[in-house]
Amino acid sequence: MRALARLVWGEGVPNCTRCVHDPGLRAALGCGAEPAPHVLYTVTCSACGGDGCGACERGERGFRRCPRRAIELAGVTVEPAFRMFLHYDEHGVLPCAGGIAEQSASLVEAFAVIRSEKITIENERAEKERAERERERMAESRGRRRRRG
């Protein structure tokens, strides 16, 4: 679920349309028989929710396979729940009549996991933008000092 969220909203996650016809790129992105030689992206650890535990590194878990391939290999069908979440997130309409209590427990849990990862991705993006603005401000400040000096 978290891997799929990274595929939809994340940055730096492999794009299937680029590698589908390129065997070298497929191998580098872990789409073939073997995982990639390095971590491609990280997701929030499901075991600890990002707090840090023995199953992860600093609250994150690294993946060496593209999200789509990881989901295929796990034999899990998550895309229908994900599509339902996207519809709910955009339109506020749940898949079954009634409120959240009328939904299946697994769907409610899936929504919570997807929303959590989406918020993490949005926070990471905001932090990157803040850091970039700070770098630009510092560079501008150095430029003013040089012109005065």
C-alpha positions in Angstrom: 0.0 0.0 0.0 2.8 2.4 1.0 4.8 1.5 -2.1 1.7 2.2 -4.3 1.3 5.6 -2.6 4.9 6.4 -3.4 4.2 5.4 -7.0 1.3 7.8 -7.2 2.5 10.8 -5.2 6.2 10.2 -4.6 9.3 11.7 -6.3 12.2 9.6 -7.4 10.1 6.5 -7.8 10.5 4.5 -11.0 8.2 5.2 -13.9 6.9 2.0 -15.6 6.4 3.8 -19.0 10.2 4.5 -19.2 11.5 1.0 -18.5 8.9 -1.3 -20.1 11.0 -1.7 -23.3 14.5 -1.2 -21.8 16.0 -4.4 -20.2 18.9 -2.5 -18.7 16.7 0.0 -17.0 14.3 -2.8 -15.9 17.3 -4.5 -14.2 18.5 -1.2 -12.6 15.0 -0.6 -11.2 14.4 -4.1 -9.9 11.7 -4.9 -12.3 13.2 -8.2 -13.5 14.1 -11.4 -11.7 16.6 -9.7 -9.3 16.2 -6.6 -7.1 18.0 -3.4 -7.9 21.6 -3.1 -6.7 20.7 -0.2 -4.4 17.7 1.2 -2.6 15.3 3.0 -5.0 12.9 4.6 -2.5 11.8 4.4 1.1 8.4 4.2 2.7 7.3 4.7 6.3 7.8 1.5 8.3 4.4 -0.3 8.7 5.5 -2.0 11.9 6.3 1.1 13.8 4.6 3.9 11.8 7.8 5.8 11.5 8.9 5.7 15.1 11.8 3.3 14.5 12.0 -0.4 15.4 14.1 -3.5 14.7 12.4 -4.0 11.4 13.4 -0.7 9.9 16.1 2.0 9.7 15.0 5.2 11.4 11.4 4.6 10.8 11.8 3.9 7.1 12.1 0.8 5.0 14.0 0.8 1.8 12.9 -1.0 -1.4 15.1 -2.3 -4.2 12.2 -3.1 -6.5 9.8 -0.8 -8.3 6.5 -0.4 -6.4 4.5 -2.2 -9.1 6.9 -5.2 -9.2 7.0 -5.4 -5.4 3.2 -5.5 -5.3 3.1 -8.2 -8.1 5.7 -10.4 -6.2 3.8 -10.1 -3.0 0.7 -11.4 -4.7 -1.4 -8.7 -3.1 -4.3 -7.0 -4.9 -4.2 -3.4 -3.5 -5.1 -1.4 -6.5 -8.9 -1.6 -6.1 -8.6 -0.3 -2.5 -6.2 2.4 -3.7 -8.6 3.5 -6.4 -11.4 3.6 -3.8 -9.2 5.8 -1.6 -8.4 8.2 -4.5 -12.2 8.5 -5.2 -12.9 9.1 -1.5 -10.0 11.5 -1.2 -11.2 13.6 -4.2 -15.0 13.3 -3.9 -15.6 12.4 -0.2 -17.8 9.4 -1.3 -17.2 6.0 0.4 -17.5 2.8 -1.7 -20.4 1.4 0.5 -23.5 3.3 1.5 -23.3 4.7 5.0 -20.5 6.1 7.0 -17.0 4.9 7.7 -18.4 2.4 10.2 -20.2 0.7 7.3 -17.0 0.0 5.4 -15.0 -3.2 5.9 -12.2 -3.1 8.5 -9.6 -4.0 5.9 -10.7 -1.0 3.7 -10.6 1.4 6.7 -7.1 0.2 7.6 -6.0 0.5 4.0 -7.3 4.1 3.8 -5.4 4.9 7.1 -2.2 3.5 5.6 -2.6 5.3 2.3 -3.5 8.6 4.0 -0.5 8.3 6.4 1.9 7.8 3.5 0.3 10.6 1.5 0.8 13.0 4.4 4.4 11.8 4.8 5.1 12.5 1.1 3.4 15.9 1.3 5.5 16.8 4.4 8.7 15.6 2.7 7.9 17.8 -0.4 7.2 20.8 1.8 10.5 20.3 3.7 12.4 20.1 0.4 10.7 23.3 -0.8 11.5 25.0 2.5 15.1 23.9 2.3 15.4 25.2 -1.3 13.9 28.6 -0.3 16.4 28.8 2.5 19.3 27.9 0.2 18.2 30.6 -2.2 17.8 33.1 0.6 21.4 32.3 1.9 22.8 32.6 -1.7 21.1 36.0 -2.2 22.4 37.2 1.2 26.0 36.1 0.3 25.6 38.0 -3.0 24.6 41.2 -1.3 27.5 41.0 1.1 30.0 40.5 -1.8 28.6 43.5 -3.6 29.0 45.7 -0.5 32.5 44.4 0.3 
